[in-house]
Amino acid sequence: MATVSDQVGAIAIIDGLRYEQMRIQENLDLPARRQAVAAKIREYYSANGIVVDEELVEAGVRKYFDSRLRFSMPRVSRPRKILTDSMILIEKTLREKSKEIVFATSVLMIGAMFTGAAVYGFFAFRDASFINHVVEPAQRLQNDVARNVSNVENLLATEAVKGSPLLTASGNEIRKDYEAIRQGLQTEVIEKANEAGVQPEAVNKYKLREDRFKFYEERYVQTAYKAQSFENLSIQLSSYQWLKGDDIKEDFAFIKSKIPALTRMEALVDDGIYRSDSLSPAKIEDVTGALFYMGSFANTVPLLAKHLRGFEEIGSWTFDEKLLKSILFQINKSVDNRHNQETAALNSQLETLLAFVKEPLTISIVSRPGEKTGLIRTPNDFADSKGVAYIVVEALDAAGNPFRISIFDAEDSKTYTVDMFAVRVSHEEFERVKEDKMLDGLVDNPVIGGKPSNSFTLKFDKRVGDNPSMISKVY
């Protein structure tokens, strides 16, 4: 009988083999790994608003993986090198000389080996302890610090950052922190490590790393986090300043007159970026979020201004209409909530509404052969066995072409943009239309409503009545 311990032991072995197989397959499928790494890098740069050339990303990833597969000669300590050379010489002597000479040579070489080990023991300790575990990591961190300082200085030199006391102070503070880290690594880790090597017996290499190097590692991580926030703010500030440029500021001012939330958000950004040299972490986060939204909103400004000016050209009265007020209220809310995608979607609704208002329309009963002209709905809570009668209609533009319009669906209380919809009629009108179509497949006098140009409201004749219920699902 198989015991539980047997099963657990077998599973452990199988999992080990499976993991080993996965690791082998990972390294075999190098192109797929390169693509996955490149995709993640592009995603990181895109999320942080950093523009990097595609070829540069591909070249960097390829260079990284090429270096992983390149052979690097391992470091050999001096005592080990002396020992190896000695053994090679002994082997050579064994082949060429007599046993006596071999014996004498062996004694000499072994003595030289131990003498060399004693002489160079200090260097071996220093290599293993300080160079591998302290000096080299500290030097690599210094290189990272130098690169980051260069990035900060480049951003400090931009016009956007120069005009902001907050960003200028933040950048200078980050640069100062980096310089303190670089100097501390040099004087407290690298130079003291070399100095401590003079008396190896008094040194604990792990304590040296923990007490000196680890402190600067942690400080570097904290500073790099602040530097990333500084970089994000600087990039978004450039987009935000475009809103205030001559090419777009007039459109932006017009939009703000219709969407008050933008004025509030602009004041938040201006106060934080241009009128302060220090903010609390929470305030910085709030300002950063507002900057990110405004930077993305800049792409929406031209079209949004075009749509709003379209209504302005029809007449200022349009901004008192229920449909337009509803969309503007939702846009205002999306700005307050900083929902870029929602703002863009509402801008599309604004475009659809403007086209609807400007176009003269007729509402005609659908009576083409093979298409439904009427339907009966029987809601679950409807007591009348006859149900609710609807006539299927469509909107046609001035040229007689179908025109998509937005309607409020009485069945689910949602707004839909549709080609065809149905309007509620009396059962008597429903039966009249039904009989009319059954005679020759067409409905006589199909036009039952419409609207003139520059109007928000569909008007129906007496067969339908004023403000009828509508539904979007006609099949």
C-alpha positions in Angstrom: 0.0 0.0 0.0 1.3 3.5 -1.0 1.8 5.6 2.1 1.4 9.4 2.3 5.1 9.8 2.9 5.9 7.9 -0.3 3.5 10.1 -2.2 4.9 13.3 -0.8 8.5 12.2 -1.5 7.7 11.3 -5.1 5.9 14.6 -5.6 8.9 16.5 -4.3 11.2 14.7 -6.8 8.7 15.3 -9.7 8.3 19.0 -8.9 12.1 19.3 -8.8 12.4 17.7 -12.2 9.6 19.8 -13.6 11.1 23.0 -12.3 14.5 22.0 -13.8 12.8 21.3 -17.1 11.0 24.7 -17.0 14.4 26.5 -16.4 16.0 24.6 -19.3 13.1 25.5 -21.6 13.3 29.1 -20.5 16.9 29.4 -21.6 16.3 27.4 -24.8 13.5 29.8 -25.9 15.7 32.9 -25.9 13.8 34.9 -28.5 10.6 34.6 -26.5 12.3 35.7 -23.4 13.8 38.7 -25.2 10.3 39.7 -26.4 8.7 39.3 -23.0 11.4 41.4 -21.3 11.2 44.1 -24.0 7.4 44.2 -23.7 7.6 44.8 -19.9 10.2 47.5 -20.4 8.0 49.3 -23.0 5.1 49.0 -20.6 7.2 50.6 -17.8 8.3 53.5 -19.9 4.8 54.1 -21.3 3.2 54.1 -17.8 5.8 56.7 -16.7 5.3 58.9 -19.8 8.9 58.3 -21.0 9.4 58.1 -24.8 12.1 55.6 -25.8 12.9 54.5 -29.4 11.7 50.9 -30.2 15.1 50.1 -31.7 16.9 51.3 -28.6 14.8 49.0 -26.4 15.5 46.0 -28.7 19.2 46.7 -28.8 19.5 47.1 -25.0 17.6 43.8 -24.4 19.7 41.9 -27.0 22.9 43.2 -25.5 21.9 42.2 -22.0 21.1 38.6 -23.1 24.2 38.4 -25.2 26.4 39.3 -22.2 24.7 36.5 -20.2 25.9 33.9 -22.6 29.5 35.2 -22.9 32.2 33.4 -21.0 34.1 35.4 -18.4 37.4 34.3 -17.1 37.1 33.6 -13.3 39.3 35.5 -10.9 42.2 33.3 -9.6 44.0 34.3 -6.4 47.8 34.4 -6.3 48.3 31.3 -4.0 46.0 29.2 -6.3 48.0 30.4 -9.3 51.3 29.5 -7.7 49.9 26.1 -6.8 48.7 25.5 -10.3 52.0 26.6 -11.9 53.9 24.3 -9.5 51.8 21.3 -10.3 52.3 21.9 -14.1 56.1 22.2 -13.6 56.2 19.0 -11.5 54.3 17.1 -14.2 56.7 18.3 -16.8 59.7 17.4 -14.7 58.3 13.8 -14.2 58.3 13.3 -17.9 61.7 14.7 -18.6 64.0 14.1 -15.6 65.1 11.3 -13.3 63.5 10.4 -10.1 66.2 12.2 -8.1 65.7 15.4 -9.8 61.9 15.0 -9.6 62.2 14.5 -5.8 64.3 17.6 -5.3 62.1 19.7 -7.6 59.0 18.6 -5.8 60.4 19.6 -2.5 61.4 23.0 -3.8 58.1 23.6 -5.5 56.0 22.6 -2.5 58.1 24.8 -0.3 57.7 27.6 -2.7 54.0 27.0 -2.8 53.6 27.3 1.0 55.9 30.3 1.1 53.9 32.0 -1.6 50.7 31.2 0.2 52.0 32.8 3.4 53.3 35.9 1.5 50.2 36.4 -0.5 47.6 35.3 2.0 46.8 38.9 2.8 45.9 39.6 -0.9 43.6 36.6 -1.0 41.8 37.7 2.1 41.4 41.2 0.7 40.2 40.0 -2.7 37.6 37.7 -1.1 36.4 40.0 1.6 36.6 43.5 0.4 36.7 43.5 -3.4 34.0 41.0 -3.9 31.7 41.9 -1.0 32.2 45.6 -0.4 34.4 47.5 -2.9 32.9 46.3 -6.2 29.2 46.7 -5.1 30.0 50.1 -3.7 31.6 51.1 -7.0 28.6 49.9 -9.0 26.3 51.8 -6.8 28.5 54.9 -7.3 28.1 54.5 -11.1 24.3 54.3 -10.7 24.3 57.4 -8.6 26.4 59.2 -11.3 23.8 58.3 -14.0 20.9 59.4 -11.9 22.5 62.7 -11.0 23.0 63.4 -14.7 19.3 62.7 -15.4 18.3 65.1 -12.5 20.6 67.8 -13.8 19.2 67.5 -17.3 15.7 68.0 -16.0 16.7 70.9 -13.8 18.0 72.6 -17.0 14.6 72.5 -18.7 12.5 75.6 -18.9 9.5 73.8 -17.3 11.4 73.0 -14.2 13.2 76.3 -14.0 9.8 78.0 -13.7 8.8 75.9 -10.8 10.2 76.7 -7.3 8.8 73.3 -6.1 10.5 71.2 -8.7 13.7 73.2 -8.6 13.9 72.8 -4.8 13.0 69.1 -5.1 15.6 68.5 -7.9 18.4 70.2 -5.9 17.5 68.2 -2.8 17.7 65.0 -4.7 21.0 65.9 -6.3 22.3 66.8 -2.8 21.2 63.4 -1.4 22.9 61.6 -4.3 26.1 63.5 -3.8 26.1 62.6 0.0 25.6 58.9 -1.0 28.4 59.0 -3.5 30.8 60.7 -1.0 29.8 58.4 1.8 30.4 55.3 -0.3 33.9 56.6 -1.2 35.0 57.6 2.3 33.2 55.2 4.5 33.1 52.1 2.4 35.7 52.0 -0.3 38.5 53.9 1.3 37.9 52.4 4.8 37.6 49.0 3.3 41.1 49.3 1.7 42.5 50.8 4.9 41.0 48.0 7.0 42.7 45.5 4.8 46.1 46.4 6.4 45.0 44.5 9.5 42.8 41.6 8.2 42.5 39.9 11.5 40.7 42.9 13.0 38.0 43.0 10.2 34.7 41.3 10.0 33.7 41.7 6.3 30.0 41.0 6.9 29.8 43.6 9.6 31.6 46.1 7.4 29.0 45.6 4.7 26.0 45.8 7.0 27.2 48.8 9.0 28.4 50.9 6.1 27.4 49.7 2.7 23.8 48.6 3.5 23.0 52.0 5.0 23.9 53.7 1.7 22.0 51.0 -0.3 18.8 51.8 1.6 19.4 55.6 1.3 19.9 55.1 -2.4 16.5 53.3 -2.8 14.7 56.1 -0.9 16.4 58.8 -3.0 15.7 57.0 -6.3 12.0 56.8 -5.4 12.0 60.6 -4.9 13.9 61.0 -8.2 11.3 59.0 -10.0 8.5 61.2 -8.7 10.5 64.3 -9.7 11.0 62.9 -13.2 7.3 62.1 -13.6 6.3 65.6 -12.4 8.8 67.2 -14.8 7.5 65.3 -17.8 3.8 66.0 -17.0 4.6 69.6 -16.4 5.8 70.0 -20.0 2.4 68.7 -21.2 0.5 70.9 -18.8 2.4 74.0 -19.9 1.3 73.4 -23.5 -2.3 74.1 -22.3 -1.1 77.6 -21.5 0.7 78.1 -24.8 -0.4 80.6 -27.4 -1.6 77.8 -29.7 -4.2 76.4 -27.4 -4.8 78.8 -24.4 -7.8 80.4 -26.0 -9.6 77.1 -26.6 -8.6 76.0 -23.1 -10.1 79.2 -21.6 -13.3 78.7 -23.5 -13.6 75.1 -22.2 -13.0 76.2 -18.6 -15.9 78.6 -18.9 -18.2 75.5 -19.5 -16.5 73.0 -17.2 -15.7 74.6 -13.8 -13.8 71.5 -12.6 -10.9 72.4 -14.9 -10.5 75.8 -13.3 -10.3 74.2 -9.8 -7.8 71.6 -11.0 -5.7 74.3 -12.7 -5.6 76.3 -9.5 -4.5 73.2 -7.6 -1.6 72.6 -10.0 -0.5 76.2 -10.2 -0.5 76.6 -6.4 1.5 73.5 -5.9 3.9 73.9 -8.8 4.5 77.6 -9.2 3.7 79.1 -5.8 5.3 76.7 -3.3 8.8 75.4 -2.8 7.8 72.6 -0.4 4.7 70.4 0.0 3.6 67.5 2.2 3.9 64.0 0.7 0.0 63.9 0.5 -0.1 67.2 -1.3 2.6 66.2 -3.7 0.6 63.1 -4.5 -2.5 65.2 -5.1 -0.7 67.6 -7.4 1.0 64.8 -9.3 -2.4 63.2 -9.9 -3.8 66.5 -11.2 -0.8 67.0 -13.4 -1.1 63.6 -14.9 -4.8 64.2 -15.7 -4.2 67.7 -17.2 -1.3 66.4 -19.3 -3.5 63.7 -20.8 -6.5 66.2 -21.1 -4.4 68.4 -23.3 -5.0 65.9 -26.1 -8.8 66.3 -25.7 -8.8 70.1 -25.9 -8.9 70.7 -29.6 -11.9 68.4 -30.3 -13.7 69.4 -27.1 -13.4 73.1 -27.9 -14.6 72.4 -31.5 -17.8 70.6 -30.2 -18.6 73.3 -27.6 -18.1 76.1 -30.1 -20.5 74.2 -32.4 -23.2 74.6 -29.8 -22.2 78.2 -29.2 -22.6 79.0 -32.9 -26.1 77.6 -32.8 -26.9 79.8 -29.8 -26.1 80.2 -26.2 -29.5 78.9 -25.4 -28.2 75.4 -26.3 -26.3 75.2 -23.0 -29.6 75.4 -21.1 -30.9 72.3 -22.9 -31.3 69.2 -20.8 -29.3 66.8 -23.0 -26.3 69.1 -23.3 -26.4 70.1 -19.6 -26.4 66.4 -18.7 -23.3 65.6 -20.7 -21.4 68.7 -19.4 -22.3 67.7 -15.9 -20.8 64.2 -16.4 -17.7 65.7 -18.0 -17.3 68.0 -15.0 -17.6 65.0 -12.7 -15.1 63.0 -14.7 -12.6 65.9 -14.4 -13.1 66.0 -10.6 -12.5 62.2 -10.5 -9.6 62.4 -12.9 -11.0 59.7 -15.2 -9.4 60.3 -18.6 -11.1 57.5 -20.5 -14.5 58.6 -19.2 -13.8 62.2 -20.3 -12.9 61.0 -23.8 -16.0 58.9 -24.1 -18.2 61.8 -23.0 -16.5 64.0 -25.6 -17.6 61.5 -28.2 -21.2 61.7 -26.9 -21.0 65.5 -27.2 -19.9 65.1 -30.9 -22.9 62.8 -31.6 -25.3 65.2 -29.9 -24.0 68.2 -31.9 -24.4 66.3 -35.2 -28.0 65.4 -34.1 -28.9 68.9 -33.2 -27.6 70.4 -36.5 -29.1 67.9 -38.8 -32.8 68.2 -40.0 -34.4 64.8 -39.6 -37.5 62.9 -40.5 -38.8 59.9 -38.5 -40.2 57.2 -40.7 -41.9 53.9 -40.1 -39.8 51.0 -41.2 -41.8 49.2 -43.9 -39.2 47.5 -46.1 -40.0 43.9 -47.0 -38.5 41.4 -44.6 -38.1 43.9 -41.8 -40.2 44.1 -38.6 -42.6 47.1 -38.5 -44.2 46.6 -35.1 -43.9 44.6 -31.9 -45.7 43.9 -28.6 -43.9 43.9 -25.3 -45.5 42.2 -22.3 -43.6 43.2 -19.1 -43.7 40.7 -16.1 -45.7 43.1 -14.0 -48.1 44.2 -16.8 -51.7 43.2 -16.1 -53.1 44.0 -19.6 -53.0 40.8 -21.7 -52.6 42.9 -24.8 -49.2 44.2 -23.7 -47.5 47.4 -24.9 -47.7 48.2 -28.6 -44.7 49.7 -30.5 -44.0 50.8 -34.1 -40.5 50.4 -35.4 -39.1 53.7 -36.9 -35.8 55.2 -38.1 -34.3 58.7 -38.4 -33.4 59.9 -41.9 -31.3 62.9 -42.8 -32.0 65.6 -45.4 -30.7 63.2 -48.2 -32.9 60.3 -47.0 -30.0 58.3 -45.5 -30.3 56.6 -42.1 -29.0 58.7 -39.3 -27.9 57.3 -35.9 -29.4 59.1 -32.9 -29.3 58.6 -29.2 -32.5 57.7 -27.4 -33.5 57.0 -23.7 -34.7 53.4 -23.5 -37.8 53.1 -21.4 -37.2 49.5 -20.6 -33.8 49.8 -18.8 -33.5 53.6 -18.3 -30.2 53.8 -20.3 -29.2 55.9 -23.3 -28.3 54.1 -26.6 -27.2 55.3 -30.0 -29.2 53.4 -32.6 -30.1 53.2 -36.3 -33.7 52.0 -35.6 -35.9 52.2 -32.5 -39.5 51.8 -31.6 -42.1 54.3 -30.3 -45.1 53.4 -28.2 -48.5 53.8 -29.9 -52.1 52.8 -29.1 -53.3 49.4 -30.0 -55.7 50.9 -32.5 -52.8 52.6 -34.3 -50.7 49.4 -34.1 -53.5 47.5 -35.8 -54.0 50.2 -38.5 -50.3 50.1 -39.4 -50.4 46.3 -39.4 -53.3 46.1 -41.8 -51.8 48.7 -44.0 -48.6 46.8 -44.5 -50.4 43.5 -45.0 -52.1 44.9 -48.1 -49.0 45.5 -50.2 -46.0 45.1 -48.0 -45.6 48.8 -47.5 -46.9 51.4 -45.1 -48.7 54.4 -46.6 -47.7 57.8 -45.2 -44.8 56.4 -43.2 -43.5 59.7 -41.9 -44.7 60.2 -38.3 -42.3 62.8 -37.0 -39.0 64.7 -37.3 -37.1 67.8 -36.2 -35.8 70.9 -37.9 -32.1 71.9 -38.0 -30.6 73.3 -34.8 -33.1 71.6 -32.6 -32.8 69.1 -29.7 -36.3 67.7 -29.8 -38.0 65.1 -32.0 -41.7 66.0 -32.7 -44.3 63.3 -33.5 -47.7 63.6 -35.1 -51.0 62.8 -33.5 -50.6 59.0 -34.3 -47.9 58.9 -31.7 -48.5 61.9 -29.5 -46.0 64.1 -27.6 -43.0 62.6 -25.7 -43.7 58.9 -26.4 -41.8 56.1 -24.7 -39.0 54.6 -26.8 -37.1 51.3 -26.8 -33.8 50.4 -28.5 -34.3 46.6 -28.9 -36.5 46.0 -31.9 -35.7 42.4 -32.7 
